[in-house]
Amino acid sequence: MTAQPPVPAPTGTAGRAPAWADAGLVSGEAVELDVRAARLGSRVLALLLDIVAQAVLTVLLAILLSALTVQLLPSGLLDGAFLEGLATVFLVFTLVGYPVLFERFCHGRTPGKMAVGLRVVAADGGPVGLRQSLTRALVGVAVEWPGLVLPLLSWAAGVTVMLTDRRGRRLGDLVAGTMVVHTRSAQPWLPAPTITPPLVGWAVTLDLTRLDDALALAVRQYLTRANRLAEPSRTRLAQGLWREVAAVTSPPPPRGVPEPLVLAAVLAERNRRGAQRLRHSRALTAALWPELAPPRYGPTPPTADTLRPAVPAPRTGPTPEVRA
């Protein structure tokens, strides 16, 4: 039994992905993966970011290569045909070479896809190959973006295909046998269960010095996903985790308490102590170095200097005579 829990099977059925995992990718063990297919909105956003990056790259390359060409080549060779050919090379490199090189060396991600959290993969979930990237790039340039063949009609056809396809694939994906998926999970982190009142007295006496971060993270992952596990896997995993936690903590818990409640108590007490240490450290830092303390919002509380009455200023002129 290891500290890290396995990937749970959602909805209590082994091999079935949650509702948001609609990519339909299946692993070698015949388990459907929790992967979302990228749709029109996210892909258009990634395309817009890539267009900006391509424009900037084209301008920089044009300035650099033009300066090198003027210095290295004789002036007699710099005619209109040469400049048109150079512009064609820039256009091909920007529209075709840019996505192919990035998808090849960045694991299926262009800068726009990195920013949005997308990745190009093969239709079976494997890594995208060079031939597949080149095929989807050529089809995209010809009939999608910029659409050299009937631009308006090809754009409408591409949008229609993406909206009607179950995986949100475009024409280039259908020809190349690829698809675009999200690399970020749609499942939010859930708060860890809190400690039950009968275990508070036992939890404050725990020795947690040997409980490391890896084991605590495994306990948190189990507690936040336990409701998605099916029996008897859920009980076996809780018992295995508690055996590891009990080996590095003391004293033992009261008899008859289920393992999930004990694990929740241990994790809650560890989080409470960590928050307490953090508050103490911040208070000490603010006392020693006030300039490093975060700014306070709202009215400033009165201090001893503001509550103490002001001392009158000493007289600078001549002292008046006192008559008897």
KOLPAFI-747434 format. One record per residue (C-alpha): residue number from 1; residue in three letters; chain; x, y, z. Coordinates in Angstrom, 2 decimals. Each point is the difference from the previous one (the first is absolute). Layout:
N
{pt NUM, "ala", "A", {X, Y, Z}}
...
This chain:
324
{pt 1, "met", "A", {0.00, 0.00, 0.00}}
{pt 2, "thr", "A", {1.48, 3.34, -1.03}}
{pt 3, "ala", "A", {-0.77, 3.44, 1.34}}
{pt 4, "gln", "A", {-1.37, 1.34, -3.27}}
{pt 5, "pro", "A", {-3.58, -1.10, -0.70}}
{pt 6, "pro", "A", {-0.81, -1.23, -3.51}}
{pt 7, "val", "A", {-2.15, 1.96, -2.39}}
{pt 8, "pro", "A", {-3.57, -0.54, 1.20}}
{pt 9, "ala", "A", {-2.78, -1.35, -2.13}}
{pt 10, "pro", "A", {-2.70, 2.70, -0.01}}
{pt 11, "thr", "A", {-3.68, -0.64, 0.72}}
{pt 12, "gly", "A", {0.86, -3.29, 1.67}}
{pt 13, "thr", "A", {0.39, -1.89, -3.29}}
{pt 14, "ala", "A", {3.42, -1.24, -1.01}}
{pt 15, "gly", "A", {1.23, 1.24, -3.36}}
{pt 16, "arg", "A", {-2.59, 2.77, -0.42}}
{pt 17, "ala", "A", {1.18, 3.61, -0.24}}
{pt 18, "pro", "A", {-1.97, 2.94, 1.45}}
{pt 19, "ala", "A", {-2.50, 1.91, -2.10}}
{pt 20, "trp", "A", {2.42, 2.78, -0.93}}
{pt 21, "ala", "A", {2.59, -2.49, -1.38}}
{pt 22, "asp", "A", {-1.43, -0.22, -3.52}}
{pt 23, "ala", "A", {3.17, -0.66, -2.02}}
{pt 24, "gly", "A", {-0.69, -3.74, -0.15}}
{pt 25, "leu", "A", {3.67, -0.98, 0.46}}
{pt 26, "val", "A", {0.56, -3.50, 1.36}}
{pt 27, "ser", "A", {3.23, -1.24, 1.58}}
{pt 28, "gly", "A", {1.63, -3.36, -0.63}}
{pt 29, "glu", "A", {-1.83, -1.41, 3.04}}
{pt 30, "ala", "A", {-3.39, 0.80, -1.63}}
{pt 31, "val", "A", {-0.63, 2.90, 2.40}}
{pt 32, "glu", "A", {-1.44, 3.21, -1.38}}
{pt 33, "leu", "A", {2.26, 2.94, 0.84}}
{pt 34, "asp", "A", {-1.19, 3.17, 1.73}}
{pt 35, "val", "A", {0.77, 2.29, -2.94}}
{pt 36, "arg", "A", {-2.10, 2.79, -1.47}}
{pt 37, "ala", "A", {-0.14, 0.67, -3.71}}
{pt 38, "ala", "A", {0.75, 3.59, -0.99}}
{pt 39, "arg", "A", {-2.96, 1.81, -1.56}}
{pt 40, "leu", "A", {-0.38, 2.97, -2.31}}
{pt 41, "gly", "A", {0.37, 2.75, 2.61}}
{pt 42, "ser", "A", {3.28, -1.11, 1.54}}
{pt 43, "arg", "A", {1.50, -0.90, -3.36}}
{pt 44, "val", "A", {-0.89, 3.39, -1.53}}
{pt 45, "leu", "A", {1.61, 1.73, 2.98}}
{pt 46, "ala", "A", {3.16, -2.08, -0.43}}
{pt 47, "leu", "A", {-0.01, 0.80, -3.74}}
{pt 48, "leu", "A", {-0.23, 3.75, 0.67}}
{pt 49, "leu", "A", {2.96, -0.19, 2.37}}
{pt 50, "asp", "A", {1.97, -1.99, -2.57}}
{pt 51, "ile", "A", {-0.81, 2.58, -2.70}}
{pt 52, "val", "A", {1.46, 2.74, 2.18}}
{pt 53, "ala", "A", {3.10, -2.11, 0.67}}
{pt 54, "gln", "A", {0.34, -0.79, -3.72}}
{pt 55, "ala", "A", {-0.24, 3.68, -0.92}}
{pt 56, "val", "A", {2.68, 0.95, 2.51}}
{pt 57, "leu", "A", {2.23, -2.86, -1.17}}
{pt 58, "thr", "A", {-0.44, 0.98, -3.64}}
{pt 59, "val", "A", {0.95, 3.62, 0.65}}
{pt 60, "leu", "A", {3.11, -0.98, 1.96}}
{pt 61, "leu", "A", {1.14, -2.51, -2.63}}
{pt 62, "ala", "A", {-0.65, 2.47, -2.80}}
{pt 63, "ile", "A", {2.11, 2.68, 1.68}}
{pt 64, "leu", "A", {2.81, -2.43, 0.80}}
{pt 65, "leu", "A", {0.16, -1.74, -3.37}}
{pt 66, "ser", "A", {-0.41, 3.24, -1.94}}
{pt 67, "ala", "A", {2.97, 1.51, 1.80}}
{pt 68, "leu", "A", {2.10, -3.12, -0.63}}
{pt 69, "thr", "A", {-1.05, -0.12, -3.65}}
{pt 70, "val", "A", {0.94, 3.61, -0.63}}
{pt 71, "gln", "A", {3.42, -0.49, 1.58}}
{pt 72, "leu", "A", {0.88, -3.40, -1.51}}
{pt 73, "leu", "A", {-1.50, 0.12, -3.52}}
{pt 74, "pro", "A", {1.05, 2.40, -2.73}}
{pt 75, "ser", "A", {-2.44, 2.75, -0.87}}
{pt 76, "gly", "A", {-0.55, -1.40, -3.51}}
{pt 77, "leu", "A", {-1.80, -3.07, 1.34}}
{pt 78, "leu", "A", {-2.50, 1.96, 2.10}}
{pt 79, "asp", "A", {-2.80, 0.37, -2.53}}
{pt 80, "gly", "A", {-3.77, -0.30, 0.36}}
{pt 81, "ala", "A", {-0.09, -3.74, -0.76}}
{pt 82, "phe", "A", {2.51, -0.74, 2.74}}
{pt 83, "leu", "A", {-1.96, 2.01, 2.55}}
{pt 84, "glu", "A", {-3.26, -1.72, -1.02}}
{pt 85, "gly", "A", {1.63, -3.40, 0.41}}
{pt 86, "leu", "A", {1.33, 1.00, 3.41}}
{pt 87, "ala", "A", {-3.49, 1.13, 1.03}}
{pt 88, "thr", "A", {-1.40, -3.35, -1.15}}
{pt 89, "val", "A", {2.56, -1.83, 2.13}}
{pt 90, "phe", "A", {-1.00, 2.13, 2.99}}
{pt 91, "leu", "A", {-3.67, -0.78, -0.61}}
{pt 92, "val", "A", {0.54, -3.75, -0.30}}
{pt 93, "phe", "A", {2.19, -0.12, 3.09}}
{pt 94, "thr", "A", {-2.51, 2.02, 2.02}}
{pt 95, "leu", "A", {-3.14, -1.88, -1.03}}
{pt 96, "val", "A", {1.42, -3.53, -0.29}}
{pt 97, "gly", "A", {3.34, -0.16, 1.76}}
{pt 98, "tyr", "A", {-1.19, 1.79, 3.14}}
{pt 99, "pro", "A", {-2.67, -2.54, 1.06}}
{pt 100, "val", "A", {1.98, -3.02, -1.22}}
{pt 101, "leu", "A", {3.20, 0.89, 1.88}}
{pt 102, "phe", "A", {-1.78, 0.93, 3.21}}
{pt 103, "glu", "A", {-2.22, -3.10, -0.03}}
{pt 104, "arg", "A", {3.02, -2.15, -0.71}}
{pt 105, "phe", "A", {2.34, 1.34, 2.70}}
{pt 106, "cys", "A", {-2.55, 1.21, 2.59}}
{pt 107, "his", "A", {-2.09, -3.18, 0.25}}
{pt 108, "gly", "A", {-2.87, 1.15, -2.20}}
{pt 109, "arg", "A", {-0.25, 3.53, 1.36}}
{pt 110, "thr", "A", {0.46, 3.36, -1.70}}
{pt 111, "pro", "A", {0.40, 3.17, 2.11}}
{pt 112, "gly", "A", {-3.72, 0.70, -0.37}}
{pt 113, "lys", "A", {-0.93, -3.52, 1.10}}
{pt 114, "met", "A", {2.41, 0.25, 2.94}}
{pt 115, "ala", "A", {-1.71, 3.17, 1.19}}
{pt 116, "val", "A", {-3.51, -1.47, -0.30}}
{pt 117, "gly", "A", {0.97, -3.47, 1.26}}
{pt 118, "leu", "A", {-0.45, -2.09, -3.17}}
{pt 119, "arg", "A", {2.00, -2.77, -1.62}}
{pt 120, "val", "A", {-0.13, -1.79, -3.36}}
{pt 121, "val", "A", {-0.04, -3.78, 0.33}}
{pt 122, "ala", "A", {-0.62, -2.91, -2.32}}
{pt 123, "ala", "A", {-3.50, -1.39, -0.29}}
{pt 124, "asp", "A", {0.96, -2.90, 2.29}}
{pt 125, "gly", "A", {1.46, 2.33, 2.65}}
{pt 126, "gly", "A", {3.64, -0.49, -0.98}}
{pt 127, "pro", "A", {2.49, 2.80, -0.75}}
{pt 128, "val", "A", {-0.45, 1.82, -3.29}}
{pt 129, "gly", "A", {2.54, -0.87, -2.71}}
{pt 130, "leu", "A", {1.82, 2.17, -2.51}}
{pt 131, "arg", "A", {-2.08, -1.24, -2.93}}
{pt 132, "gln", "A", {-3.22, 0.66, 1.87}}
{pt 133, "ser", "A", {1.07, 3.53, 0.94}}
{pt 134, "leu", "A", {1.04, 0.76, -3.56}}
{pt 135, "thr", "A", {-3.27, -1.37, -1.40}}
{pt 136, "arg", "A", {-2.24, 1.99, 2.34}}
{pt 137, "ala", "A", {2.06, 3.15, -0.62}}
{pt 138, "leu", "A", {-0.26, -0.32, -3.82}}
{pt 139, "val", "A", {-3.74, -0.70, 0.15}}
{pt 140, "gly", "A", {-0.44, 2.93, 2.38}}
{pt 141, "val", "A", {1.82, 2.42, -2.30}}
{pt 142, "ala", "A", {-1.89, -1.21, -3.06}}
{pt 143, "val", "A", {-3.60, -0.15, 1.20}}
{pt 144, "glu", "A", {-0.18, 1.41, 3.57}}
{pt 145, "trp", "A", {2.38, 2.79, 0.99}}
{pt 146, "pro", "A", {0.81, 2.10, -1.91}}
{pt 147, "gly", "A", {-1.89, -2.16, -2.50}}
{pt 148, "leu", "A", {1.71, 0.43, -3.34}}
{pt 149, "val", "A", {-2.78, -1.97, -1.77}}
{pt 150, "leu", "A", {-3.37, 1.80, 0.13}}
{pt 151, "pro", "A", {0.61, 1.77, 3.34}}
{pt 152, "leu", "A", {-3.56, 0.84, 1.03}}
{pt 153, "leu", "A", {-1.45, -3.35, -1.03}}
{pt 154, "ser", "A", {2.83, -1.97, 1.58}}
{pt 155, "trp", "A", {-0.33, 1.96, 3.26}}
{pt 156, "ala", "A", {-3.70, -0.78, 0.20}}
{pt 157, "ala", "A", {0.67, -3.66, -0.76}}
{pt 158, "gly", "A", {2.72, -0.19, 2.67}}
{pt 159, "val", "A", {-2.20, 1.55, 2.68}}
{pt 160, "thr", "A", {-2.86, -2.33, -0.93}}
{pt 161, "val", "A", {2.25, -3.05, 0.28}}
{pt 162, "met", "A", {1.30, 1.07, 3.42}}
{pt 163, "leu", "A", {-3.50, 0.64, 1.33}}
{pt 164, "thr", "A", {-1.40, -3.30, -1.24}}
{pt 165, "asp", "A", {2.92, -2.28, 0.84}}
{pt 166, "arg", "A", {-0.32, -1.85, 3.32}}
{pt 167, "arg", "A", {3.62, 0.75, 0.91}}
{pt 168, "gly", "A", {0.08, 3.55, -1.36}}
{pt 169, "arg", "A", {2.48, -0.89, -2.75}}
{pt 170, "arg", "A", {0.64, 2.20, -3.02}}
{pt 171, "leu", "A", {0.65, -1.09, -3.58}}
{pt 172, "gly", "A", {3.75, -0.20, 0.56}}
{pt 173, "asp", "A", {-0.53, -2.30, 2.98}}
{pt 174, "leu", "A", {-2.29, -2.30, -1.97}}
{pt 175, "val", "A", {2.52, -0.31, -2.85}}
{pt 176, "ala", "A", {3.06, -0.40, 2.25}}
{pt 177, "gly", "A", {-1.65, -2.25, 2.58}}
{pt 178, "thr", "A", {0.54, 2.37, 2.92}}
{pt 179, "met", "A", {-2.02, 1.91, 2.57}}
{pt 180, "val", "A", {0.54, 2.83, 2.50}}
{pt 181, "val", "A", {-0.58, -0.60, 3.71}}
{pt 182, "his", "A", {0.18, 2.04, 3.17}}
{pt 183, "thr", "A", {3.05, -0.54, 2.20}}
{pt 184, "arg", "A", {-1.66, 1.52, 3.07}}
{pt 185, "ser", "A", {-2.57, -1.91, 1.99}}
{pt 186, "ala", "A", {-3.52, 1.38, 0.31}}
{pt 187, "gln", "A", {-0.47, -1.48, 3.46}}
{pt 188, "pro", "A", {0.52, 2.61, 2.76}}
{pt 189, "trp", "A", {1.83, -0.77, 3.22}}
{pt 190, "leu", "A", {-2.39, -0.76, 2.83}}
{pt 191, "pro", "A", {0.67, 1.05, 3.59}}
{pt 192, "ala", "A", {1.32, -2.74, 2.24}}
{pt 193, "pro", "A", {-2.48, -1.35, 2.58}}
{pt 194, "thr", "A", {0.28, 1.60, 3.42}}
{pt 195, "ile", "A", {0.61, -1.78, 3.29}}
{pt 196, "thr", "A", {-2.96, -1.45, 1.88}}
{pt 197, "pro", "A", {-0.56, 1.40, 3.54}}
{pt 198, "pro", "A", {0.56, -3.34, 1.87}}
{pt 199, "leu", "A", {3.53, -0.21, -1.46}}
{pt 200, "val", "A", {1.13, 3.54, 0.84}}
{pt 201, "gly", "A", {1.48, -0.97, 3.38}}
{pt 202, "trp", "A", {1.94, -2.88, -1.56}}
{pt 203, "ala", "A", {1.20, 2.05, -2.97}}
{pt 204, "val", "A", {1.67, 2.72, 2.08}}
{pt 205, "thr", "A", {2.22, -2.64, 1.66}}
{pt 206, "leu", "A", {1.29, -1.43, -3.29}}
{pt 207, "asp", "A", {3.70, -0.11, -0.82}}
{pt 208, "leu", "A", {0.14, 0.96, -3.69}}
{pt 209, "thr", "A", {3.72, 0.65, -0.34}}
{pt 210, "arg", "A", {0.55, -3.05, -2.23}}
{pt 211, "leu", "A", {-3.03, 0.57, -2.24}}
{pt 212, "asp", "A", {1.56, 1.26, -3.25}}
{pt 213, "asp", "A", {-1.60, 2.08, -2.75}}
{pt 214, "ala", "A", {-0.34, -2.88, -2.47}}
{pt 215, "leu", "A", {-2.06, -2.15, 2.35}}
{pt 216, "ala", "A", {-2.12, 3.00, 1.06}}
{pt 217, "leu", "A", {-0.71, 0.77, -3.66}}
{pt 218, "ala", "A", {-1.05, -3.62, -0.58}}
{pt 219, "val", "A", {-2.41, 0.22, 2.94}}
{pt 220, "arg", "A", {-1.45, 3.25, -1.33}}
{pt 221, "gln", "A", {-0.49, -1.47, -3.48}}
{pt 222, "tyr", "A", {-1.80, -2.98, 1.48}}
{pt 223, "leu", "A", {-2.28, 2.11, 2.21}}
{pt 224, "thr", "A", {-0.98, 2.30, -2.85}}
{pt 225, "arg", "A", {-0.71, -2.89, -2.40}}
{pt 226, "ala", "A", {-1.32, -2.69, 2.31}}
{pt 227, "asn", "A", {-3.61, 0.58, -1.06}}
{pt 228, "arg", "A", {0.95, -0.90, -3.56}}
{pt 229, "leu", "A", {1.56, -3.35, 0.90}}
{pt 230, "ala", "A", {-1.89, -3.27, -0.06}}
{pt 231, "glu", "A", {0.05, -2.61, 2.73}}
{pt 232, "pro", "A", {2.00, -1.98, 0.99}}
{pt 233, "ser", "A", {2.81, 2.09, -1.53}}
{pt 234, "arg", "A", {-0.91, 3.02, 2.12}}
{pt 235, "thr", "A", {0.26, -1.94, 3.29}}
{pt 236, "arg", "A", {3.23, -1.76, -0.98}}
{pt 237, "leu", "A", {1.63, 3.27, -1.00}}
{pt 238, "ala", "A", {-1.04, 1.68, 3.27}}
{pt 239, "gln", "A", {1.37, -2.90, 2.04}}
{pt 240, "gly", "A", {3.28, 0.04, -1.89}}
{pt 241, "leu", "A", {0.43, 3.73, 0.42}}
{pt 242, "trp", "A", {-0.80, -0.21, 3.71}}
{pt 243, "arg", "A", {2.62, -2.73, 0.49}}
{pt 244, "glu", "A", {2.60, 2.35, -1.48}}
{pt 245, "val", "A", {-1.20, 2.97, 2.06}}
{pt 246, "ala", "A", {-0.21, -2.04, 3.23}}
{pt 247, "ala", "A", {3.62, -1.10, -0.48}}
{pt 248, "val", "A", {1.23, 3.61, 0.22}}
{pt 249, "thr", "A", {-2.47, 1.48, 2.52}}
{pt 250, "ser", "A", {-0.91, -0.57, 3.64}}
{pt 251, "pro", "A", {-2.00, -0.57, 2.20}}
{pt 252, "pro", "A", {-2.49, -2.41, -1.61}}
{pt 253, "pro", "A", {-3.58, 1.18, -0.55}}
{pt 254, "pro", "A", {-3.00, -1.16, 2.05}}
{pt 255, "arg", "A", {-1.31, -3.44, -0.84}}
{pt 256, "gly", "A", {-2.75, -0.47, -2.52}}
{pt 257, "val", "A", {0.55, 3.25, -1.96}}
{pt 258, "pro", "A", {-0.12, -0.53, -3.79}}
{pt 259, "glu", "A", {3.20, 0.62, -1.91}}
{pt 260, "pro", "A", {-1.35, 2.93, -2.12}}
{pt 261, "leu", "A", {-0.94, 1.94, 3.15}}
{pt 262, "val", "A", {3.41, -0.64, 1.56}}
{pt 263, "leu", "A", {1.79, 1.09, -3.17}}
{pt 264, "ala", "A", {-2.12, 3.15, -0.14}}
{pt 265, "ala", "A", {0.87, 0.79, 3.62}}
{pt 266, "val", "A", {3.73, -0.46, -0.61}}
{pt 267, "leu", "A", {-0.06, 2.20, -3.10}}
{pt 268, "ala", "A", {-2.11, 2.70, 1.67}}
{pt 269, "glu", "A", {2.32, 0.13, 3.01}}
{pt 270, "arg", "A", {3.04, 0.22, -2.27}}
{pt 271, "asn", "A", {-1.57, 2.87, -1.93}}
{pt 272, "arg", "A", {-0.91, 1.78, 3.25}}
{pt 273, "arg", "A", {3.54, -0.22, 1.31}}
{pt 274, "gly", "A", {1.41, 1.16, -3.29}}
{pt 275, "ala", "A", {-2.30, 3.04, -0.05}}
{pt 276, "gln", "A", {0.96, 0.77, 3.60}}
{pt 277, "arg", "A", {3.71, -0.13, -0.83}}
{pt 278, "leu", "A", {-0.58, 2.26, -2.99}}
{pt 279, "arg", "A", {-1.83, 2.60, 2.12}}
{pt 280, "his", "A", {2.76, -0.10, 2.62}}
{pt 281, "ser", "A", {2.68, 0.43, -2.67}}
{pt 282, "arg", "A", {-1.80, 2.95, -1.56}}
{pt 283, "ala", "A", {-0.49, 1.66, 3.38}}
{pt 284, "leu", "A", {3.70, -0.45, 0.82}}
{pt 285, "thr", "A", {1.02, 1.40, -3.38}}
{pt 286, "ala", "A", {-2.28, 3.01, 0.44}}
{pt 287, "ala", "A", {1.49, 0.67, 3.44}}
{pt 288, "leu", "A", {3.63, -0.22, -1.13}}
{pt 289, "trp", "A", {-0.35, 1.58, -3.46}}
{pt 290, "pro", "A", {-3.14, 2.15, -0.18}}
{pt 291, "glu", "A", {0.86, 1.11, -3.54}}
{pt 292, "leu", "A", {-0.42, -3.61, -1.20}}
{pt 293, "ala", "A", {-3.47, -0.38, 1.49}}
{pt 294, "pro", "A", {-2.91, 0.09, -2.50}}
{pt 295, "pro", "A", {-1.93, 3.29, -0.09}}
{pt 296, "arg", "A", {-3.10, 0.20, 2.18}}
{pt 297, "tyr", "A", {-3.29, 1.03, -1.55}}
{pt 298, "gly", "A", {-2.57, 2.05, 1.82}}
{pt 299, "pro", "A", {0.49, 2.41, 2.92}}
{pt 300, "thr", "A", {3.30, -0.29, 1.83}}
{pt 301, "pro", "A", {-0.45, -1.12, 3.63}}
{pt 302, "pro", "A", {1.22, 2.48, 2.63}}
{pt 303, "thr", "A", {3.44, -0.59, 1.46}}
{pt 304, "ala", "A", {1.69, 1.10, 3.19}}
{pt 305, "asp", "A", {1.49, 3.02, -1.78}}
{pt 306, "thr", "A", {-3.40, 1.24, -1.15}}
{pt 307, "leu", "A", {-1.66, -0.56, 3.39}}
{pt 308, "arg", "A", {2.73, 1.80, 1.98}}
{pt 309, "pro", "A", {-0.68, 3.77, 0.38}}
{pt 310, "ala", "A", {2.32, 2.26, -1.89}}
{pt 311, "val", "A", {2.88, 1.59, 1.91}}
{pt 312, "pro", "A", {-0.15, 3.84, -0.13}}
{pt 313, "ala", "A", {2.77, 1.63, -1.97}}
{pt 314, "pro", "A", {2.66, 1.79, 2.09}}
{pt 315, "arg", "A", {-0.02, 3.79, 0.10}}
{pt 316, "thr", "A", {2.68, 1.72, -2.01}}
{pt 317, "gly", "A", {-0.50, 3.57, 1.19}}
{pt 318, "pro", "A", {1.03, 1.70, 3.30}}
{pt 319, "thr", "A", {-1.46, -1.38, 3.21}}
{pt 320, "pro", "A", {-2.61, 2.39, 1.50}}
{pt 321, "glu", "A", {0.76, 1.47, 3.42}}
{pt 322, "val", "A", {-2.04, -1.24, 2.93}}
{pt 323, "arg", "A", {-0.92, 2.73, 2.52}}
{pt 324, "ala", "A", {-0.60, -0.80, 3.64}}
